[in-house]
């Protein structure tokens, strides 16, 4: 039921029964808080979110995180009393807080620092020796704990107990001697442990992976999507602006996909972006690899793929992907196009257009990353971000994810002169896929990272990882989200969809697409699964297929 | 002049035994009780004016009436026998000397509110009181006064004794409930109040031992008899634990409204060894201190003591003489609160830490001129801003010590030593 309340003299509308702090923050008030978190609920211990509620007995302080909105409520957030309380709580928290700022990971994104600047700014009056606790404790595979920095807000305890379902941290002791710790003889092993580092308002819990890596003010943050499994959690990619390298991933709030959290596996899966990169285009001449320009590489690839079928306007094979070897023009070797299920919709669609442009093409989307752990929280066993996208585009799936000798979905062993175009196998290929690739004599590869496949390529064109490209992925529930490039791309690397479009141009003589936006428009127009969705504006939290934009 | 309602059996040998208790008139109220409607009982207790004797002084009958009448959740009674307030030692007397009175009071409360399970939370250090209480409960069960169909009535009631483990904060009603639930005794934010959401999420009444022990009289004699005693807002009697520099410290029951100092002198024989009176703490260490003049001018009742800037609290009266150092008193109580703070909220856990350091520094003769105003500012930051009132229980008295005995504090700073200690201790030159 919608009611009116008055805040600092201003009337605003709110839903009765909601927590006052949510209503205030949503309406633009800055209410400082430590222990409250929208994903965890209130705890009521930090006392920072206190505001005055006007009652018949006069204004009374109340914590806004545990006060429900009622009709006619009158709230004051800017009185002297409220300001004093905020400064007082801040002073109390700083009383025994160690002066670690110069060496603390959290500096620059620390709530205590921010609130000091915003609500305190008084000289310190504390002259006694600060109470000593343990520092730099190794408490598990992912975390380092500094007990002195801890403000005892209980967020990490509540997160692990209530959301992750594994109570692995607790606050022991009483009074100012209280300290955060693990249970005797135990560590923090939850696969969601690193969310506590985001949750921690100070630098008490730090990530072993990120510790001492980068001062936070050098980080450039880009909203994007995790590509480690088919959940597709919303993330932000943090890049060090000094060396243009990804330094960490963090969750981004998305009520439709992952809520406020991500798993540790996905969070830590960014180092590959900086390793084993294919930097240049290569062509193979009699077993020797020669570096070359993108122009040359594309032309060579076109020749390999087209091999004599280049007739502008020639009747193409019927629409729909995965056309079989029937309809093959005379003299043309069969072409197998394999696009990884880690690729974007644009890349897959471009491959589909390629298949139509070149008779005798068989197109498959391939699952090749081995299945991982699935749990009831976020992780899915399918370790590809865009299988659903492939299905919606009508692509056939070939499953190489389980390592076995039996040849999966592909109908028959390839002909001796078959040509292979492999797009987007950036996350590594397994043994069975490697053996499969050995059967081809001519291979064109678009890949961001080196692998057994790139070594065999006759034409190798560098691709882009998820951190460098713009593109749509569809999660297992049909939620479409947009990847955004977080790294400055080097001038000679072109997005894979554009490379494929170039190949289409090589084959048909038609121009490639000028912009990815137009490619998406065509995708949206031609593919019925995406009808009614403007793929160029899916928004920061994405769109569900079958529903209107959220 | 002293009317004995709670302590009437204290000097009767073996009154803790069921047979003796009954001979003395015990359990007589139950017959009358079961002929009354539960809501009638609540009204009776409300009209009697009985207020909580644990420290908060809230109307018992009104607290009971906050419990919702719904039937889909069980209701609980928690008897607060944690008796942690420094200076208080009266509930233990009831448990040792007259435990059946408490049991009778528990039955009355549970009938009135519709409760079938009561937990007596006794501080763990009370070995003898716990033993005596359990013996009395066992006797009651054996005679059918507790358990199923008590007194043959069709009303079931179980009473369990739960030992605390050494925390003052478990005397706070929600801290007590958390501890009973097996968690750390950290108070919960209120609202919601225990009457609505309490033990195991169910409606819960939390009452002090002495409060419940007043109920048999009220049922037997009627609310008018209880309300005839005392003053307009402070009805009945209270057990006062008097300690400190007096000839005969002890537990003394008195009707509300008599003059505070007159009462103390009468029952304890006055200040020990004829010393001069300096100050009186009227309601436990959590209450602001009264100067000698204030103590002589005030009467013991909730309104008058509140008007004098302090509180009746748990009725723990501590008397200080001319030989007692107020700065030392501050150090003593601040160490207590710092030790007992649960640690949830910054103003309390850090504020008490800070106050201890300041009080120690002052007592050691290392105090600085700005310390006193710092203490006053610190105290006002600790009041009204926390989850529970332990913080206020530290800050209110501390502030009163500095305000009312400022000269004594200043002497410590100027002389660089405590003027009451027999020899200079740790004095630094200059």
Interface residues (C-beta under 8 A of the other chain):
Chain A: X42 X44 X45 X46 X47 X50 X61 X63 X66 X84 X85 X88 X89 X91 X92 X93 X95 X96 X125 X126 X128 X131 X151 X152 X154 X171 X173 X174 X175 X176 X177 X178
Chain B: X167 X169 X184 X188 X189 X191 X338 X339 X340 X341 X342 X343 X344 X345 X346 X347 X349 X350 X351 X352 X353 X354 X357 X374 X381 X384 X385 X386 X387
